[in-house]
Amino acid sequence: MNCLILAAGLGSRLRELSDSKPLTPVAGIPLIEHVIDRAAAAGASEFTIVTGHLADRVEGFVAALPARLGVSIRCVRTADWSRPNGFSVIDGAAAIDGDYLLLMSDHLFDPEIPRRLIRTAGEAALTLAVDRNLSSPLLDLDDATRVDIAPSGHILAIGKALARFDAIDTGIFLATPALAEAIRADVAAGGGGSLSEGVQRLADRRRAYATDAGGFSWIDVDDPRSLALAQTAFRSVRDNAA
């Protein structure tokens, strides 16, 4: 299974604690290593990491991970990491042949979430794992990306400002090449080029679906509060397996 990880952004809300979000330690392990290790536990073996901000440092760190984690890793630098994250998807997907697991470098998760996603995904252009537990203490509803889902399971709308929503975007996707095509089409039509805009474009064509994360834990490590929560809630996946 191919896995694309977005690790290009500035991470401005964590700047007071770390100048590189992907290298921010959680329980003594940098976020990017946690993400790769957890994805590998879910079945991913070929990794493409899109870098941008402090790319040399991030790439230097992940260069040592294949020997330690038993996976293949290549890095792709996005041309302008200040642009919306959809451009990172376009750049990374261009280096991948076929479908892929799409992850964020700052989202930690139980490996069972991508396992369930891989098992339950049908033939949609994109399937997103969502969290329906809106009272979870690990959520930041004010900053979360919200998802409105039809009874059939297809995504109706996605975005941070939705007034009506059923679930929260976990940042864990199973994507096909259609996602990058949708983001490119969004940009060509005058859109901003964000990942969510690409997903919405697929959703408008009933090609994007949601699957439940099943009550398994995940967190978006985006600020000092969520980092503190992650420090206690997420150990090394290898420690958990021991």
N, C-alpha and C positions, 0 to 999 in steps of 0.2 A: 504494500500500500504506500503510495506517495503521500507526503505531507508537506504543505506549504505553511510557513510561519511568518507572520508579519512582525518585523522588529526594526522598523525604520524611524519611527516617530521620536519626538523630543521628550515626551513624558513630563510635561511642564508641572503637573500637580505633585510630582514626587521630587522635583528638583532640589528642594531643601534637604532631602535625605540622600539623594543619589543623582549623579549627573548622567547615568545611563540606566534607563529603566530595565532593559533586558538583563543587565548585569547586577541588578539589585538583589542582595541575598535574602532568601526566606529560609529560616532554619539552617543557615549556613551554606545554602546552595543558591547560586544565581537563578533568577526566574527562568531564563532561557533554557537552562539545563533541566529544571523541573519539567518544563513543557515538553521538551524532547523526550525525556525519560518516560513521562506519562503517556505520550503518544505512542512510543515504542511498546509500552505495556499493552496498549490497545491494538497493536498489530502493524503499526507503521514502521517501515525500515529504510525508506528513501526520503531524505529531508532536503527541502529547498528553503533557505532562510533569506528573506529580503531585508537588507540592511540600508542604513542611511545615516542618521545621527550617530557620531562616533563609530562609524563603520569599522575602522581599523581595529578598535578595541574589541568590538563584538565578534568580528571575524577571527581575530587572534584567539579569543577564548574558545569559540566553538571548534576551532581546528583541532583541539585536543580531545574532543568528545567522541569521535568515531571509535578510537581505540578503547575508550572507557565504557562506552554504552553499546558497542557492537552494531552501529548503524552507519549509513552513508550520509554525508552532509555536504552540500554545496551552497555557496552564498551568491546572491545576486544583488547588486547595488541598484537601488532605484535612482533615477536621474535627478529628482528633486524631492527630497523627503519631507519638505514643508507642504506638499500637495496632499489632498485627501487620500485616505488609505486605499481607495479603489485603484489608484495608480500602482501601488505596491502589488495588488492582486494581478493586475495586467502584466507587470514585469516578471513576477514570479511564475505565473501560469505559463508564460511563454517558454519557460525552461522545463516544463513538465509535459509528458505525453499521456493524455487521458485524464481520468478523474483523480481527485485528490481530497484528502482531509485538509481543511483550512482552519488554522488556529491563530490566536493572538499570542504574542510573546509575554503578555502580562496577565493572562487568564490561567489560573490553576484549576485543576479539575480531577475528579475521580476518573480513572481510566475506563470505568464501566460506562461513562457517558458516550465517548466515541465508539466503544464497542457496540452499544445499543444502537447508535446512529448507523453504523455500518451494517448491522444485522437487519434493521427495520427499513432502511431507505429503499424505495422502489426505483422507478425509472424517471424520477423528476430531474429537472435540470439542476436543482439545488435542494438540499434538505438541511434544515437548521434544527439543532437541539435547543429546546426552550425549557424554561423553568416556570412552572405554574404556581409554585409556592411563593406568593408575593409577600408573605410575612417572614421569610427567611432572614435571620440576623446578618447573613453574609451579603445581602443585597443593599445597594444604594439606589433606591427607586428614583431619586431626583436626577441621577445621572445615567440611569440604565436605558438601554435601547428597548423599546416596547414593541410587542408584536400582537396584532389582531389576527385571529385564526378562525377560519370557517369550520363548521361542523365536519366537513369532509377532510379537514387537515391541511388544506392549502392556505397559504399566507395571504391575507387580505391587505394588510398594511404593516409597515415597519418604520420606526423612527422614535426619536427621543421625546417628541412633543405630542404623541398620540393621546387623545383624551379617553378613547375607548381601547382597551387592550386586555388580552387574556393571559399573557405570559411575558417573560423577559428573555431576550436574546442572550445565550450563554457564550457567544463567540466561537462556537464549535459547529462547523459546517462540513457536509459532504458535497463537494462541488464538481461540476462537469465543466468542460471548456466553454459552455454557454454563459457562465458567470462573467468571465473576462469580456466576452462579446457584448454582454448586456451593459457592462460598465463603459466600454468604448462607445456604444450606441448612445448612452446617456450623455457622455461628454460631447459627442457630435451634435446632439440635440440641444446643447446649451446647459446641461446639468453640471453639477459640481464634481462628479466623478468619485463619490464616496462608495464604499462597499454597500451601505444600506440602500443607496439609490439604485445600484445595480440589482440588488435583491428585489427592490420594489418593482423594477422594470420586468423582472421575471414573474413576480407575483401578479402583476397586471395581466399577464398572459397565462395565468394558472399553471405556471411551471415551477413554482417554489412552494415547498411543503415544510411543515414543522413536525418534529417528533419530540415526545416528552423526555426530559432528562431523567425521569423516574425517581426523583427524590435524592439522587446522588449529589454530593457537595461540589461546588465550584465557586470561584470568586474572581472578580476583576480587581487586580491589584493596581489601583489608580491614584491613591492618595495615602497620607500617613495612617488614617483610620483603617483602611482596608489592608494595608501592609501589616499593621499590628494584629489584625484578625488572622491574616494568613500565617503569621509566625506561629500561632498556636494551633491552627486548624489543619495545616499541611506540613507533614514531614516528607522525607524522601520516600518515593514510591517503593524503593527497594527495602527501606526500613519497614514499611507497612507489610511487605510481602514476607518479611523474615519471621 
